[in-house]
Amino acid sequence: MAMDKSLICCDESSKRTDPYGELKIFAGSASSSLGQAICSHLGVDLAQSETHVFSEGNVFVRVLENVRGRDVFVVQGTDYPVNDNFVELLFWIDAFKRASATQVTAVIPFFSYAKGDKKDEPRVSIRARVCADCIEAAGADRVLTMDLHSPQIQGFFKIPVDHLYAMPVLVDYFREKEIPDLVVASPDVGFGKQAYKYAEMIHAPGPPRVVFGYKVRRGHDEKAEMLDIVGDVRGKNVLIVDDFTVSGGTLIEMAIACKERGCKDVYSCVSHGVFSRGSAAKIAHSPIKELVFTDTIEYRFETLPPCCKVISVASLFADAIMSIHRRKSVSRLFNY
């Protein structure tokens, strides 16, 4: 019986369009909502899978769809519980590779161990490097992540890393508010370069357009002490920007310091809002009028106060995933 040539042409056309096969997007237990939102933007169904944690804490994952020859993306953040979610990510990567997926991309909205990016004390581990080695050893072909604490962490990987920024989404939100007499503030000089980009994109009038905090940490208790602010905030509205906050402590200390120096309203935005236990009450009683963060982290220890607002970065991840799948440039997403 002769084969229908139109089917052959259709199949060959499909292969030219998708050189790595059909797109499949899965979500681990840490990022199910974000995974679903990404799929909604792309107009595809979230692929079926299951995760089970046994009574002693052992994690079990299973892929419920055929991924042989598919281009697989697994969305799994490493927020609380950090170690469980990280190990689950490794198991997902291994499961997809053993099921003969053509390419596996680990989509890590929040890479928690990015904070361990250097050996700044005697006899400590460079934790981000260890995690990078594990992800590679599990079989990931590439990584897609957002706002690493230090961009040079990309160099810890021998596989390609696509590094997204939440800045365009956060800037759009505050630009629409049209806050007068706005100055952008960085809690420390380490985030200063990004703070200048925020000021440029929001069109902060200045001078000054950017001010900097000088903080110190005297231990590992997540408490920062704000010693001084470089720049004048008197009579200004202040937007404090940072890549992440664990307890809100640094943002609050910076907000208090700005208020003591005569600023008007204080706003803040971060890419990743961890918010450990006790953060909600501190933020509610702080001078921060509005605190905006993205949906890269889904777990919440407690209900956050009304001043906290979540905006989604699902569209950014969706665009990046489709660019990777279609073998197009991801850098075009940074033209802001």
Contacts in CASP RR format, 6 or more apart in sequence:
PFRMAT RR
TARGET T0000
AUTHOR 0000-0000-0000
METHOD contacts of the structure
MODEL  1
MAMDKSLICCDESSKRTDPYGELKIFAGSASSSLGQAICSHLGVDLAQSE
THVFSEGNVFVRVLENVRGRDVFVVQGTDYPVNDNFVELLFWIDAFKRAS
ATQVTAVIPFFSYAKGDKKDEPRVSIRARVCADCIEAAGADRVLTMDLHS
PQIQGFFKIPVDHLYAMPVLVDYFREKEIPDLVVASPDVGFGKQAYKYAE
MIHAPGPPRVVFGYKVRRGHDEKAEMLDIVGDVRGKNVLIVDDFTVSGGT
LIEMAIACKERGCKDVYSCVSHGVFSRGSAAKIAHSPIKELVFTDTIEYR
FETLPPCCKVISVASLFADAIMSIHRRKSVSRLFNY
14 21 0 8 1.000
15 21 0 8 1.000
17 326 0 8 1.000
18 71 0 8 1.000
18 325 0 8 1.000
18 326 0 8 1.000
19 327 0 8 1.000
20 69 0 8 1.000
20 70 0 8 1.000
20 71 0 8 1.000
20 102 0 8 1.000
20 103 0 8 1.000
20 325 0 8 1.000
21 69 0 8 1.000
21 70 0 8 1.000
21 71 0 8 1.000
21 102 0 8 1.000
22 69 0 8 1.000
22 70 0 8 1.000
22 71 0 8 1.000
23 42 0 8 1.000
23 44 0 8 1.000
23 70 0 8 1.000
23 71 0 8 1.000
23 73 0 8 1.000
23 321 0 8 1.000
23 322 0 8 1.000
23 325 0 8 1.000
24 47 0 8 1.000
24 65 0 8 1.000
24 67 0 8 1.000
24 70 0 8 1.000
24 71 0 8 1.000
24 72 0 8 1.000
24 73 0 8 1.000
24 101 0 8 1.000
25 35 0 8 1.000
25 38 0 8 1.000
25 39 0 8 1.000
25 42 0 8 1.000
25 44 0 8 1.000
25 46 0 8 1.000
25 47 0 8 1.000
25 72 0 8 1.000
25 73 0 8 1.000
25 74 0 8 1.000
25 75 0 8 1.000
25 321 0 8 1.000
26 46 0 8 1.000
26 47 0 8 1.000
26 49 0 8 1.000
26 63 0 8 1.000
26 72 0 8 1.000
26 73 0 8 1.000
26 74 0 8 1.000
26 75 0 8 1.000
26 92 0 8 1.000
26 96 0 8 1.000
27 34 0 8 1.000
27 35 0 8 1.000
27 36 0 8 1.000
27 46 0 8 1.000
27 49 0 8 1.000
27 74 0 8 1.000
27 75 0 8 1.000
27 76 0 8 1.000
28 49 0 8 1.000
28 51 0 8 1.000
28 61 0 8 1.000
28 74 0 8 1.000
28 75 0 8 1.000
28 76 0 8 1.000
28 77 0 8 1.000
28 88 0 8 1.000
28 89 0 8 1.000
28 92 0 8 1.000
29 51 0 8 1.000
29 76 0 8 1.000
29 85 0 8 1.000
29 88 0 8 1.000
30 76 0 8 1.000
30 77 0 8 1.000
30 78 0 8 1.000
30 79 0 8 1.000
30 85 0 8 1.000
30 88 0 8 1.000
30 298 0 8 1.000
30 299 0 8 1.000
31 75 0 8 1.000
31 76 0 8 1.000
31 77 0 8 1.000
31 107 0 8 1.000
31 109 0 8 1.000
31 298 0 8 1.000
32 298 0 8 1.000
33 295 0 8 1.000
33 298 0 8 1.000
34 75 0 8 1.000
34 109 0 8 1.000
34 295 0 8 1.000
34 296 0 8 1.000
34 298 0 8 1.000
34 312 0 8 1.000
34 314 0 8 1.000
34 317 0 8 1.000
35 46 0 8 1.000
35 75 0 8 1.000
35 314 0 8 1.000
36 46 0 8 1.000
37 295 0 8 1.000
37 312 0 8 1.000
37 314 0 8 1.000
38 75 0 8 1.000
38 314 0 8 1.000
38 317 0 8 1.000
38 318 0 8 1.000
38 321 0 8 1.000
39 45 0 8 1.000
39 46 0 8 1.000
40 314 0 8 1.000
41 314 0 8 1.000
41 315 0 8 1.000
41 318 0 8 1.000
42 318 0 8 1.000
42 321 0 8 1.000
42 322 0 8 1.000
47 63 0 8 1.000
47 64 0 8 1.000
47 65 0 8 1.000
47 67 0 8 1.000
48 64 0 8 1.000
48 65 0 8 1.000
49 61 0 8 1.000
49 62 0 8 1.000
49 63 0 8 1.000
49 64 0 8 1.000
49 65 0 8 1.000
49 92 0 8 1.000
50 61 0 8 1.000
50 62 0 8 1.000
50 64 0 8 1.000
51 59 0 8 1.000
51 60 0 8 1.000
51 61 0 8 1.000
51 88 0 8 1.000
52 59 0 8 1.000
52 60 0 8 1.000
52 61 0 8 1.000
52 62 0 8 1.000
53 59 0 8 1.000
53 60 0 8 1.000
53 84 0 8 1.000
54 60 0 8 1.000
57 84 0 8 1.000
59 84 0 8 1.000
59 87 0 8 1.000
59 88 0 8 1.000
59 91 0 8 1.000
60 91 0 8 1.000
61 88 0 8 1.000
61 91 0 8 1.000
61 92 0 8 1.000
61 95 0 8 1.000
62 95 0 8 1.000
63 95 0 8 1.000
63 96 0 8 1.000
63 99 0 8 1.000
66 99 0 8 1.000
67 96 0 8 1.000
67 99 0 8 1.000
67 100 0 8 1.000
67 101 0 8 1.000
68 99 0 8 1.000
68 100 0 8 1.000
68 101 0 8 1.000
69 100 0 8 1.000
69 101 0 8 1.000
69 102 0 8 1.000
70 101 0 8 1.000
70 102 0 8 1.000
71 101 0 8 1.000
71 102 0 8 1.000
71 103 0 8 1.000
71 105 0 8 1.000
71 325 0 8 1.000
72 96 0 8 1.000
72 101 0 8 1.000
72 102 0 8 1.000
72 103 0 8 1.000
72 104 0 8 1.000
72 105 0 8 1.000
73 104 0 8 1.000
73 105 0 8 1.000
73 107 0 8 1.000
73 144 0 8 1.000
73 321 0 8 1.000
73 324 0 8 1.000
73 325 0 8 1.000
74 89 0 8 1.000
74 92 0 8 1.000
74 93 0 8 1.000
74 96 0 8 1.000
74 104 0 8 1.000
74 105 0 8 1.000
74 106 0 8 1.000
74 107 0 8 1.000
75 107 0 8 1.000
75 109 0 8 1.000
75 317 0 8 1.000
76 85 0 8 1.000
76 88 0 8 1.000
76 89 0 8 1.000
76 92 0 8 1.000
76 106 0 8 1.000
76 107 0 8 1.000
76 108 0 8 1.000
77 85 0 8 1.000
77 89 0 8 1.000
77 108 0 8 1.000
77 109 0 8 1.000
77 110 0 8 1.000
77 111 0 8 1.000
77 112 0 8 1.000
77 296 0 8 1.000
77 297 0 8 1.000
78 85 0 8 1.000
78 86 0 8 1.000
78 89 0 8 1.000
78 108 0 8 1.000
78 110 0 8 1.000
78 111 0 8 1.000
78 112 0 8 1.000
78 113 0 8 1.000
79 85 0 8 1.000
79 110 0 8 1.000
79 112 0 8 1.000
79 274 0 8 1.000
79 296 0 8 1.000
79 297 0 8 1.000
79 298 0 8 1.000
79 299 0 8 1.000
80 274 0 8 1.000
80 299 0 8 1.000
80 301 0 8 1.000
82 112 0 8 1.000
82 113 0 8 1.000
86 112 0 8 1.000
86 113 0 8 1.000
86 131 0 8 1.000
86 134 0 8 1.000
89 106 0 8 1.000
89 108 0 8 1.000
89 135 0 8 1.000
89 138 0 8 1.000
90 134 0 8 1.000
90 135 0 8 1.000
90 138 0 8 1.000
91 138 0 8 1.000
93 104 0 8 1.000
93 106 0 8 1.000
93 135 0 8 1.000
93 138 0 8 1.000
93 139 0 8 1.000
93 140 0 8 1.000
94 138 0 8 1.000
94 139 0 8 1.000
96 104 0 8 1.000
97 104 0 8 1.000
97 138 0 8 1.000
97 139 0 8 1.000
103 141 0 8 1.000
103 142 0 8 1.000
104 139 0 8 1.000
104 140 0 8 1.000
104 141 0 8 1.000
105 140 0 8 1.000
105 141 0 8 1.000
105 142 0 8 1.000
105 143 0 8 1.000
105 144 0 8 1.000
105 321 0 8 1.000
105 324 0 8 1.000
106 135 0 8 1.000
106 140 0 8 1.000
106 142 0 8 1.000
106 143 0 8 1.000
106 144 0 8 1.000
107 143 0 8 1.000
107 144 0 8 1.000
107 145 0 8 1.000
107 317 0 8 1.000
107 321 0 8 1.000
108 143 0 8 1.000
108 144 0 8 1.000
108 145 0 8 1.000
109 145 0 8 1.000
109 146 0 8 1.000
109 296 0 8 1.000
109 297 0 8 1.000
109 313 0 8 1.000
109 317 0 8 1.000
110 146 0 8 1.000
110 244 0 8 1.000
110 272 0 8 1.000
110 296 0 8 1.000
110 297 0 8 1.000
111 128 0 8 1.000
111 131 0 8 1.000
111 145 0 8 1.000
111 148 0 8 1.000
111 153 0 8 1.000
113 127 0 8 1.000
113 128 0 8 1.000
113 130 0 8 1.000
113 131 0 8 1.000
114 128 0 8 1.000
114 148 0 8 1.000
114 149 0 8 1.000
114 150 0 8 1.000
114 153 0 8 1.000
115 127 0 8 1.000
115 128 0 8 1.000
115 149 0 8 1.000
116 125 0 8 1.000
116 126 0 8 1.000
116 127 0 8 1.000
116 128 0 8 1.000
116 149 0 8 1.000
117 126 0 8 1.000
117 128 0 8 1.000
117 149 0 8 1.000
117 150 0 8 1.000
117 152 0 8 1.000
117 153 0 8 1.000
118 126 0 8 1.000
118 150 0 8 1.000
119 125 0 8 1.000
119 126 0 8 1.000
128 150 0 8 1.000
128 153 0 8 1.000
128 156 0 8 1.000
129 156 0 8 1.000
132 153 0 8 1.000
132 156 0 8 1.000
132 157 0 8 1.000
133 156 0 8 1.000
135 143 0 8 1.000
135 157 0 8 1.000
135 159 0 8 1.000
136 157 0 8 1.000
136 158 0 8 1.000
136 159 0 8 1.000
140 159 0 8 1.000
141 159 0 8 1.000
141 160 0 8 1.000
142 159 0 8 1.000
142 160 0 8 1.000
142 161 0 8 1.000
142 162 0 8 1.000
142 324 0 8 1.000
143 157 0 8 1.000
143 159 0 8 1.000
143 160 0 8 1.000
143 161 0 8 1.000
143 162 0 8 1.000
144 161 0 8 1.000
144 162 0 8 1.000
144 164 0 8 1.000
144 317 0 8 1.000
144 320 0 8 1.000
144 321 0 8 1.000
144 324 0 8 1.000
145 161 0 8 1.000
145 162 0 8 1.000
145 163 0 8 1.000
145 164 0 8 1.000
146 163 0 8 1.000
146 164 0 8 1.000
146 165 0 8 1.000
146 166 0 8 1.000
146 271 0 8 1.000
146 272 0 8 1.000
146 294 0 8 1.000
146 296 0 8 1.000
146 313 0 8 1.000
146 316 0 8 1.000
146 317 0 8 1.000
147 163 0 8 1.000
147 164 0 8 1.000
147 165 0 8 1.000
147 166 0 8 1.000
147 243 0 8 1.000
147 244 0 8 1.000
147 271 0 8 1.000
147 272 0 8 1.000
147 296 0 8 1.000
148 154 0 8 1.000
148 163 0 8 1.000
148 243 0 8 1.000
149 243 0 8 1.000
149 244 0 8 1.000
151 163 0 8 1.000
154 161 0 8 1.000
154 163 0 8 1.000
155 161 0 8 1.000
162 320 0 8 1.000
162 324 0 8 1.000
162 330 0 8 1.000
164 313 0 8 1.000
164 316 0 8 1.000
164 317 0 8 1.000
164 320 0 8 1.000
164 333 0 8 1.000
165 271 0 8 1.000
165 334 0 8 1.000
166 271 0 8 1.000
166 294 0 8 1.000
166 296 0 8 1.000
166 313 0 8 1.000
166 316 0 8 1.000
167 194 0 8 1.000
167 197 0 8 1.000
167 198 0 8 1.000
167 201 0 8 1.000
167 271 0 8 1.000
167 336 0 8 1.000
168 201 0 8 1.000
168 316 0 8 1.000
168 336 0 8 1.000
169 294 0 8 1.000
169 311 0 8 1.000
169 312 0 8 1.000
169 313 0 8 1.000
169 315 0 8 1.000
169 316 0 8 1.000
170 198 0 8 1.000
170 241 0 8 1.000
170 269 0 8 1.000
170 271 0 8 1.000
170 292 0 8 1.000
170 294 0 8 1.000
170 311 0 8 1.000
171 198 0 8 1.000
171 201 0 8 1.000
171 202 0 8 1.000
171 336 0 8 1.000
173 269 0 8 1.000
173 292 0 8 1.000
173 311 0 8 1.000
174 202 0 8 1.000
174 239 0 8 1.000
174 267 0 8 1.000
174 269 0 8 1.000
174 292 0 8 1.000
175 201 0 8 1.000
175 202 0 8 1.000
175 203 0 8 1.000
179 237 0 8 1.000
179 239 0 8 1.000
179 265 0 8 1.000
179 267 0 8 1.000
180 237 0 8 1.000
181 205 0 8 1.000
181 235 0 8 1.000
181 236 0 8 1.000
181 237 0 8 1.000
181 264 0 8 1.000
182 202 0 8 1.000
182 204 0 8 1.000
182 205 0 8 1.000
182 236 0 8 1.000
182 237 0 8 1.000
182 238 0 8 1.000
182 239 0 8 1.000
183 199 0 8 1.000
183 204 0 8 1.000
183 206 0 8 1.000
183 208 0 8 1.000
183 209 0 8 1.000
183 210 0 8 1.000
183 211 0 8 1.000
183 233 0 8 1.000
183 236 0 8 1.000
183 237 0 8 1.000
183 238 0 8 1.000
183 239 0 8 1.000
184 195 0 8 1.000
184 196 0 8 1.000
184 198 0 8 1.000
184 199 0 8 1.000
184 202 0 8 1.000
184 204 0 8 1.000
184 209 0 8 1.000
184 210 0 8 1.000
184 211 0 8 1.000
184 238 0 8 1.000
184 239 0 8 1.000
184 241 0 8 1.000
185 195 0 8 1.000
185 210 0 8 1.000
185 211 0 8 1.000
185 212 0 8 1.000
185 213 0 8 1.000
185 229 0 8 1.000
185 233 0 8 1.000
185 238 0 8 1.000
185 239 0 8 1.000
185 240 0 8 1.000
185 241 0 8 1.000
185 254 0 8 1.000
185 258 0 8 1.000
186 192 0 8 1.000
186 194 0 8 1.000
186 195 0 8 1.000
186 210 0 8 1.000
186 211 0 8 1.000
186 212 0 8 1.000
186 213 0 8 1.000
186 240 0 8 1.000
186 241 0 8 1.000
186 242 0 8 1.000
187 213 0 8 1.000
187 215 0 8 1.000
187 224 0 8 1.000
187 226 0 8 1.000
187 240 0 8 1.000
187 242 0 8 1.000
187 250 0 8 1.000
187 251 0 8 1.000
187 253 0 8 1.000
187 254 0 8 1.000
188 212 0 8 1.000
188 213 0 8 1.000
188 214 0 8 1.000
188 215 0 8 1.000
189 212 0 8 1.000
189 213 0 8 1.000
189 214 0 8 1.000
191 241 0 8 1.000
191 242 0 8 1.000
191 243 0 8 1.000
192 210 0 8 1.000
192 212 0 8 1.000
194 241 0 8 1.000
194 243 0 8 1.000
195 210 0 8 1.000
195 212 0 8 1.000
195 241 0 8 1.000
196 209 0 8 1.000
196 210 0 8 1.000
198 204 0 8 1.000
198 239 0 8 1.000
198 241 0 8 1.000
199 209 0 8 1.000
199 210 0 8 1.000
200 209 0 8 1.000
201 336 0 8 1.000
202 239 0 8 1.000
204 210 0 8 1.000
204 239 0 8 1.000
208 231 0 8 1.000
208 232 0 8 1.000
211 229 0 8 1.000
211 230 0 8 1.000
211 231 0 8 1.000
211 232 0 8 1.000
211 233 0 8 1.000
211 238 0 8 1.000
212 229 0 8 1.000
212 230 0 8 1.000
212 231 0 8 1.000
213 226 0 8 1.000
213 228 0 8 1.000
213 229 0 8 1.000
213 230 0 8 1.000
213 254 0 8 1.000
213 257 0 8 1.000
214 226 0 8 1.000
214 227 0 8 1.000
214 228 0 8 1.000
214 229 0 8 1.000
214 230 0 8 1.000
215 224 0 8 1.000
215 225 0 8 1.000
215 226 0 8 1.000
215 227 0 8 1.000
215 250 0 8 1.000
215 253 0 8 1.000
215 254 0 8 1.000
216 224 0 8 1.000
216 225 0 8 1.000
216 227 0 8 1.000
217 223 0 8 1.000
217 224 0 8 1.000
217 225 0 8 1.000
218 225 0 8 1.000
222 246 0 8 1.000
222 247 0 8 1.000
222 249 0 8 1.000
222 276 0 8 1.000
223 249 0 8 1.000
224 249 0 8 1.000
224 250 0 8 1.000
224 253 0 8 1.000
225 253 0 8 1.000
226 250 0 8 1.000
226 253 0 8 1.000
226 254 0 8 1.000
226 256 0 8 1.000
226 257 0 8 1.000
228 257 0 8 1.000
229 254 0 8 1.000
229 257 0 8 1.000
229 258 0 8 1.000
229 261 0 8 1.000
232 261 0 8 1.000
233 258 0 8 1.000
233 261 0 8 1.000
233 262 0 8 1.000
233 263 0 8 1.000
234 261 0 8 1.000
234 262 0 8 1.000
234 263 0 8 1.000
235 262 0 8 1.000
235 263 0 8 1.000
235 264 0 8 1.000
236 263 0 8 1.000
236 264 0 8 1.000
237 263 0 8 1.000
237 264 0 8 1.000
237 265 0 8 1.000
237 266 0 8 1.000
237 267 0 8 1.000
238 255 0 8 1.000
238 258 0 8 1.000
238 263 0 8 1.000
238 264 0 8 1.000
238 265 0 8 1.000
238 266 0 8 1.000
238 267 0 8 1.000
239 267 0 8 1.000
239 268 0 8 1.000
239 269 0 8 1.000
240 251 0 8 1.000
240 254 0 8 1.000
240 255 0 8 1.000
240 258 0 8 1.000
240 266 0 8 1.000
240 267 0 8 1.000
240 268 0 8 1.000
240 269 0 8 1.000
240 288 0 8 1.000
241 268 0 8 1.000
241 269 0 8 1.000
241 270 0 8 1.000
242 250 0 8 1.000
242 251 0 8 1.000
242 268 0 8 1.000
242 270 0 8 1.000
243 270 0 8 1.000
243 271 0 8 1.000
243 272 0 8 1.000
244 270 0 8 1.000
244 271 0 8 1.000
244 272 0 8 1.000
244 273 0 8 1.000
244 274 0 8 1.000
245 251 0 8 1.000
245 270 0 8 1.000
245 272 0 8 1.000
245 273 0 8 1.000
245 274 0 8 1.000
245 275 0 8 1.000
245 293 0 8 1.000
246 274 0 8 1.000
246 275 0 8 1.000
246 276 0 8 1.000
247 274 0 8 1.000
247 275 0 8 1.000
247 276 0 8 1.000
247 278 0 8 1.000
247 279 0 8 1.000
247 282 0 8 1.000
248 275 0 8 1.000
248 279 0 8 1.000
248 282 0 8 1.000
248 283 0 8 1.000
249 279 0 8 1.000
249 282 0 8 1.000
251 268 0 8 1.000
251 270 0 8 1.000
251 286 0 8 1.000
251 288 0 8 1.000
251 291 0 8 1.000
252 282 0 8 1.000
252 283 0 8 1.000
252 286 0 8 1.000
252 287 0 8 1.000
252 288 0 8 1.000
255 266 0 8 1.000
255 268 0 8 1.000
255 286 0 8 1.000
255 287 0 8 1.000
255 288 0 8 1.000
256 286 0 8 1.000
256 287 0 8 1.000
258 266 0 8 1.000
258 287 0 8 1.000
259 266 0 8 1.000
259 287 0 8 1.000
265 289 0 8 1.000
266 287 0 8 1.000
266 288 0 8 1.000
266 289 0 8 1.000
267 288 0 8 1.000
267 289 0 8 1.000
267 290 0 8 1.000
267 291 0 8 1.000
267 292 0 8 1.000
268 288 0 8 1.000
268 290 0 8 1.000
268 291 0 8 1.000
268 292 0 8 1.000
269 291 0 8 1.000
269 292 0 8 1.000
269 293 0 8 1.000
270 291 0 8 1.000
270 292 0 8 1.000
270 293 0 8 1.000
271 293 0 8 1.000
271 294 0 8 1.000
271 296 0 8 1.000
272 293 0 8 1.000
272 294 0 8 1.000
272 296 0 8 1.000
272 297 0 8 1.000
273 293 0 8 1.000
273 294 0 8 1.000
273 296 0 8 1.000
273 297 0 8 1.000
274 297 0 8 1.000
275 283 0 8 1.000
275 300 0 8 1.000
275 301 0 8 1.000
275 302 0 8 1.000
275 304 0 8 1.000
276 301 0 8 1.000
277 301 0 8 1.000
277 302 0 8 1.000
278 301 0 8 1.000
278 302 0 8 1.000
279 301 0 8 1.000
279 302 0 8 1.000
279 304 0 8 1.000
280 302 0 8 1.000
280 303 0 8 1.000
280 304 0 8 1.000
280 305 0 8 1.000
283 291 0 8 1.000
283 304 0 8 1.000
283 305 0 8 1.000
283 307 0 8 1.000
283 308 0 8 1.000
284 305 0 8 1.000
284 307 0 8 1.000
288 307 0 8 1.000
289 307 0 8 1.000
290 307 0 8 1.000
290 309 0 8 1.000
291 307 0 8 1.000
291 308 0 8 1.000
291 309 0 8 1.000
292 308 0 8 1.000
292 309 0 8 1.000
292 310 0 8 1.000
292 311 0 8 1.000
293 308 0 8 1.000
293 309 0 8 1.000
293 310 0 8 1.000
293 311 0 8 1.000
294 310 0 8 1.000
294 311 0 8 1.000
294 312 0 8 1.000
294 313 0 8 1.000
295 310 0 8 1.000
295 311 0 8 1.000
295 312 0 8 1.000
295 313 0 8 1.000
295 314 0 8 1.000
296 313 0 8 1.000
316 333 0 8 1.000
319 333 0 8 1.000
320 330 0 8 1.000
320 333 0 8 1.000
322 328 0 8 1.000
323 329 0 8 1.000
323 330 0 8 1.000
323 332 0 8 1.000
323 333 0 8 1.000
324 330 0 8 1.000
END
